[in-house]
Structures are given as C-alpha cells and as structure tokens.
C-alpha cells in the first residue's frame, strides 16, 4: 500500500479504517501535472504524471485527497487540498515559455494590447497539428 495514499486517507478520514487497497503509479502517458483515480470494487488506483514526483509531499497528498473526495462523493476539505489548489492555480508561472512563432506572437501582442492593456503573460505559442477533433489547448 502506498504510504502517501495511506497518509492522505488517514488525514481525510481519521475516524475510519481504510477498507480499500490503494495503488499509485507514475506514468509518462499523461500531460504535465495530470492525474486520475479509478475505483474497482475495493481497489483505488491512482495514476499521476511523472511531473508529480518532483512536487512536495504535502501538495501530492492534497491531490490524492481531491481525487478521493471526488470519487467517493464527499465534501471534505483539508489544508493539503488548499495547497494543491493554490499550486494548480499558479503552475502556469513555473512552466518555461520557450516555444514561439512570429505570426502567433504578433497576433497575441495585438490582442493583448487591444483588449487586455498588455496585462497577459505571454504563453508558449506554437501551431498545433491538423485536427478535426481538437480546436485548441492551453498548456
């Protein structure tokens, strides 16, 4: 049983004994800072992107707790969940802005100046692959 998940469960439900078998797997199949949880009978399986390995234990516990309350349909809140939510709101600041395209940059600057008075931070700007199912994404 993953110690991280066991600790998250005990902080979230101190009065309960865990009746689930927990597993945690870090994978490259996710986009950065993505995760999910699956419930099969009494087995809770957590899957995180590899980027989560570098993040502090408290924030990872918050992520586990967020996923737990969602899948178990609960409404509890903890300090670690607040830390996780703050981290996710500001994760875009830590992502390096290395990709740019001259045409997209000119368009971004024009829209940013006209509608936002130049207040938006410049994201990575690149053209996507030709697709009929995905219009765009923010990464």
BELJO-V562054 format. One record per residue. N is the residue number from 1. RES is the residue in one small letter. PSI is psi in radians with two decimals (NA if undefined). OMEGA is omega in degrees with one decimal (999 if undefined). NEAR is the number of other C-alpha atoms within 10 Angstrom. Layout:
n = [N	N]
res = [RES	RES]
psi = [PSI	PSI]
omega = [OMEGA	OMEGA]
near = [NEAR	NEAR]
//
This chain:
n = [1	2	3	4	5	6	7	8	9	10	11	12	13	14	15	16	17	18	19	20	21	22	23	24	25	26	27	28	29	30	31	32	33	34	35	36	37	38	39	40	41	42	43	44	45	46	47	48	49	50	51	52	53	54	55	56	57	58	59	60	61	62	63	64	65	66	67	68	69	70	71	72	73	74	75	76	77	78	79	80	81	82	83	84	85	86	87	88	89	90	91	92	93	94	95	96	97	98	99	100	101	102	103	104	105	106	107	108	109	110	111	112	113	114	115	116	117	118	119	120	121	122	123	124	125	126	127	128	129	130	131	132	133	134	135	136	137	138	139]
res = [x	x	x	x	x	x	x	x	x	x	x	x	x	x	x	x	x	x	x	x	x	x	x	x	x	x	x	x	x	x	x	x	x	x	x	x	x	x	x	x	x	x	x	x	x	x	x	x	x	x	x	x	x	x	x	x	x	x	x	x	x	x	x	x	x	x	x	x	x	x	x	x	x	x	x	x	x	x	x	x	x	x	x	x	x	x	x	x	x	x	x	x	x	x	x	x	x	x	x	x	x	x	x	x	x	x	x	x	x	x	x	x	x	x	x	x	x	x	x	x	x	x	x	x	x	x	x	x	x	x	x	x	x	x	x	x	x	x	x]
psi = [2.32	2.22	-0.63	-0.81	-0.68	-0.77	-0.73	-0.74	-0.78	-0.61	-0.61	-0.68	1.28	-0.38	-0.18	2.59	2.37	2.22	0.19	2.64	2.17	2.57	2.59	2.27	2.28	2.34	2.71	-0.06	-0.20	2.74	2.86	2.38	0.62	2.75	2.82	2.96	2.52	2.46	2.04	1.82	-1.97	0.35	2.11	2.03	2.07	2.36	2.14	2.66	2.75	-0.40	-0.44	-0.36	-0.55	-0.15	2.64	2.68	-0.68	-0.70	-0.67	-0.68	-0.72	-0.70	-0.82	-0.77	-0.69	-0.79	-0.67	-0.86	-0.52	-0.82	-0.50	0.05	0.98	2.94	0.40	2.68	2.48	2.95	-0.67	-0.59	-0.66	-0.74	-0.76	-0.80	-0.69	-0.71	-0.81	-0.56	-0.46	0.14	-0.49	-0.41	-0.48	-0.26	2.20	2.39	1.50	-0.33	2.26	2.70	2.35	-0.77	-0.80	-0.65	-0.75	-0.74	-0.77	-0.81	-0.73	-0.83	-0.72	-0.77	-0.74	-0.72	-0.38	0.19	0.59	0.34	-0.31	2.44	2.53	2.17	-3.12	2.26	1.98	2.67	2.51	3.10	2.69	2.18	2.53	-0.16	-0.29	1.97	-0.74	3.05	2.77	2.00	NA]
omega = [-179.7	-179.0	179.2	-178.6	178.1	178.7	178.8	179.6	-178.0	177.0	-178.1	-178.2	-176.4	-177.6	-175.5	168.8	-179.8	176.8	-178.7	168.1	-175.4	170.3	180.0	-180.0	174.4	-172.5	175.3	-175.4	179.8	168.2	-177.6	176.1	174.6	-179.7	172.3	177.9	177.7	178.6	175.9	-178.4	178.3	-178.6	174.5	-177.9	179.3	177.2	-179.2	170.4	-177.9	179.8	-178.5	-179.1	-176.3	-174.4	-175.3	-177.1	-177.6	179.5	176.5	176.5	176.4	177.0	179.1	-178.9	176.4	179.7	179.6	-177.6	178.4	-176.3	178.9	177.0	179.7	-179.0	-178.2	175.7	177.5	177.5	178.9	176.6	176.3	177.0	178.6	-179.1	176.3	177.8	-177.4	177.9	-175.7	-177.0	-180.0	178.9	-177.1	-177.9	-180.0	179.8	-174.6	-175.7	178.0	176.4	-174.2	-178.5	179.6	179.3	178.2	178.6	178.7	-179.3	-179.8	-179.6	-180.0	179.7	-175.3	-172.1	-174.8	-179.6	177.0	-174.4	-178.2	172.8	-178.9	177.2	168.9	-177.9	178.5	177.4	176.7	176.0	176.5	-176.5	175.2	-176.6	-178.0	-178.5	-179.9	177.3	177.3	-179.3	999]
near = [10	12	11	16	23	18	15	23	21	13	15	22	12	11	8	9	9	13	9	16	16	19	17	17	12	15	15	10	11	15	13	14	14	15	19	15	16	13	15	9	8	11	13	19	17	20	19	24	18	19	15	18	12	8	12	10	13	16	21	22	25	23	25	29	24	23	18	23	15	13	14	9	9	10	8	13	13	15	13	22	23	15	17	21	16	12	15	13	10	10	11	14	11	7	12	9	13	9	10	14	12	10	11	14	16	11	11	17	15	14	14	16	12	10	10	11	11	14	9	13	10	13	18	16	18	14	11	10	9	8	8	6	6	9	9	10	6	7	10]
//
